[in-house]
C-alpha cells in the first residue's frame, strides 16, 4: 500500500471520528451549537485534515467574528469582516470561499444564503464557493452573474458529511489543498448545468454597466450644457463616475455609511446637488488629493441621470465591493478607456479612441505581478529609508496595473522590515508618495489611475487615527500627463502638437531626474501599427522615425517606447515590460535588436506557449527584463502551459518553474530572437563556414522566390466550392454564403487549400481545391467593365450583386469595383512550384506542375526564375528532410497549438545548400521514386501496402542520409535541434513526413 492510499485512509478515519462527535453533540445540544462552535470545533479540523495550515495566512484567512473591545479594535483598523468565514488561498491568492452556518440552519433551501455566497464568489472571480454547517455542504457555481430570485439548488451541489465519507473520491476534491489551489475540480460527474451556460464574468458585467451609465450621463450632461466640448464631456463624466464608484466602495469598506448614495437618490431631493455638496465639504476634507480636488463646473443634472446606475449598485446587487480587487477594476477601466464619448450631430455616442484603433487590451494583474516580481528585487533592501528611496515608473501607465503590483511588493517588504502584520495608513501612503510614478498621454487614464491607487490604499488593512482627514493628499503630482516618446524637441508637429503633448521628464519629475533617473521601470508599452498611426498623426510618425534608432520599416510604436525606457532609468536601474514578440523575428525589429544587443541591456526574456494571456485577444508576447548596465549573458525562459477556459490557471502559469537556458548576449546580434534559434545559431554558423560548399537561403538567393496567391476582394463572394463544370462552358458552384453561383468557365481558377496537405502530394485529387472568380485575362490584365459585361455576362451580373451587398472596401475607381485587393503573382498559376503550408509543425513540401494558385492566407509557393522543374523537385526533397524541418523550426514563428509559422519571413531564412548538377539529378530521382511509390501506397491494400510502406521508409532514410551528407550535422547537433523542437511541444514523430 503506497503512502497516498495510507494518507487518504487516515483522513477518512479521522473524518468518521469527527462526524461521530458532531452527531453526538447534535443529539445532546442541537440548539446550543453556535456558528462559532461549527467553525472551531469542526470546520477548522476538517480543513486541517485536508492539508490546510490555518496559521499560515498565505493558505487560509479566517474571518474572526468578534464583539465588544475586539470588535472596536477591528473597526480601528478598518476591517469590517463581512466576508465569508474562510478564504482558502494558493500563495496568498484567493481560490475558494467557505462560509459557516449554524447546525440548525437548513441553508440548502435558502435563496438568500445562495445569493450571498454566489455574489462573493462571483465578485472575487472564483469558480466555486462553499457553505457548510458541517452536517451538510453546499457547493455553488460562481461563474455567472447571480440574482436573488434564483433557486438555492440552481447550479449547486449538496452533500452530507456521510456522503463525503462514503464517496470520498468524488467529494474530497472540494477540500483537498492541492486540488483547491490548482482549481483542478472534476465536475463532469455532477449536474450538466454546472459551469455551463451563461458565464458572464464580473469584468464583462461591470464594464457593460459603467459604459451604459457613461453614455446616459454624457447625454444628460450635453443636454444641460450645450456648449461643452467633447474633451470636457469625457473628462467630467469620467470624474463623476470615478467619485461615485469610489464612494460606493468606501461604503462596503465601512468608511462611509452604507446606502449613502442610495439615500441621496431616494430622499426626494436632487442627487447631483447633494453629491456635489458632500464632495466639496466632507469627501474633500476626508479624501481630497487625487479624486476630489478637481472642481466641477455648475451643472444641472436630473435624478434620472443617475437612477439606473445607483440602483444597480444596491438593489439586489451581486457586487461585493469589499472583495472586488482594485487590480480588477484597473483591468476593467483599461478596456473602458479604449472608447470615448463623441457627438454625432446632436446625439452623444460611444466610439473607439484614435489612439486605440483596435481597442485597449488590459494587462492581467497576474502578468503585472510577474513582471514586477522579476524586476523589483528587494533582497538588498534592509531598512525603511532605502525602501522609500526606490523610484518606480510606468511611463505608459494607463489605469495603473503595474503600480498596484509594485505597491503590493513594497508594502509587504515594509511589513517585514517593521516586523508588523498591519501598518499605519500613513506608512502605506508614504510608499505611494515616495516610490510610485506614472505618465500617460490620456487625461482620463490619469483620473482612473488616481482612483485605482486610492482604492488600493483604502482597501489595505491598516491602523488609522480619527478623525479621518486628507487620506489621499500629497501624491497627485506623482501621476502626470505627458507623452513619453514625443519629447519637447518635437517642434514640427503642426496641429498634431495639441494631441501629442511633447514632454520633458526633467520638468515632470525634476528631483528624480536630477538623481540620475528612476530605479525601476515596469510597463506594457502600447502597440499601434504604423498604418493606424500614420493615418492620424503623420507628422508625429516622421518625428519618431527620425528620433529613434529603433525605427525601421513598419516598426510599431512599442519599439520607440522600449528604446526610450532605458533613458529614463539611472545607471544600474532595472526594467521589466511585456510586449508583442513580432519584432524578435521581423526585418523591422532588426535595428532595435541590434541596439539592445550592442548595449547588452537585456538579461532575461520570457516567452509563453499560451497566446491567450490577454482576455479576448490572441497575442504572441514576451516579457523582457534588463538593466542599464552590461549583461554578458542572457537567460531565455519559456512557460509552456495554456490558459484554460475560465482563465483560473493564469496565476499558476505565471508562477510555474520555467524552462530556462543561458546564452551569450552576443546571440542578440544575430538578427533573429528565439530560444530555438539561439540553440541552432552556432550550428547554422558552422554550416555556413564549411569550406566544401556554399549555402544560402531562399530569401537571399534571387533565383528563388516564396510567394502567395492573389488576394481577392471579398472571400464570401469570390471563393467557390463544390464546383461542377457544365457542358455549356459554365460552372455551377456555392459561394461561402452557400448561395448557388453560375459563372463562365473562363472566369474561375483553381486554388490549393491547406486541407491536411501532405508531403509529396498528388495534385490530381480535386478535393484539395477551391476555386476563385478571377476577373483577369491569361496575361494577368484586368478585364475592363465593358468587356466583362459583354463577354462574361453571368459573372458580371454576379459581381454587380456582390458589389451591392459586400461591405468590403472597394477600389476608388467605380468601374473597377471587382478588382482584387492585391494583384500579385498572377503568372504563378501556370508555373511549376513547390507548395508548403504557412503553418505546420514541420515543412510539408510538394512539387506541383498543375495550373493552380496557392491559397493567399495559408499556402506558400516556392518558384524559381527559369521554372526549372528539376531544381524544384530536388528542392522539394531537401525541404521534406528531417534536417531541413529541424532548422526551419529553429527559424519559425509562434502559432496556436504547438504549430509554427513557416511563411516567407521564416522559411525563407532557413539555410539551404547551393546544389551541384549531379546532386540535382540525384535528388530529382529520389523525388520521383517517392512520389511514384507514395501514389501506389495510397491506392494499395493488404500485404502489398505493407511492402510499399517499407520501401517508402527506405527511401525516406536514403533522403535523410543524402541531405545530412550535405549539411554534415554531428549527432550531438541533431540531438540539440531535436530537444529544442521538443521544448516547444513538437514530437519527433511529427517531424517525419511518413
Secondary structure by P-SEA (a helix, b strand, c coil): ccaaaaaaaaaaaaaaaaaaaaaaaaacccccccccccccccaaaaaaaacccccccccbbbbbbccaaaaaaaaaaccccccccbbbbccccccbbbbbbcccccccccaaaaaaaaaaaaaacccbbbbbcccbbbbbbccccccccccccccbbbbcaaaaaaacccccccccaaaaaacccccccccccccccccccaaaaaaaaaaaaaaaaaaaaaaacccccaaaaaaaaaaaaaaaaaaaaaaaacccccaaaaaaacccccaaaaaaaaaaccccccccccccccccccccccccccaaaaaaaccccccccccccaaaaaaaaaaaacbbbbbcccbbbbbbccccccbbbbccaaaaaaaaaacccccccccaaaaaabbbbcccccccaaaaaaaaaaaaaaaaaaccccccaaaaaaaaacccccccccaaaaaaaaaaaaaaaaaccccccccccccccccccccccccccccccccccccccccccccccccccaaaaaaccccbbbbccccccaaaaaaccaaaaaaaaaccccccccccaaaaaaaaccccccccbbbbbcccccccccccaaaaaaaaaaaccccbbbbbcccccccccccbbbbbbbccccccbbbbbbbcccccccccaaaaaaacccbbbbbcccccccccccaaaaaaaaaaaaaaaccccccccccccccbbbbbccccccccccccccccccccccccccccccbbbbbccccbbbbbccccccccccccccccccccccccccccccccaaaaaaccaaaaaaaaaaaaccccccccccccccccccccccccccbbbbbbbccccccbbbbbccccccccccbbbbbcccccaaaaaaaaaaaacaaaaaaaaaacccccccbbbbccccccccccccccaaaaaaaaaaaaaaaaaaaaaaacccaaaaaaaaaaaaaaaaaaaaaaaaacccaaaaaaaaaaaaaacccccccccc
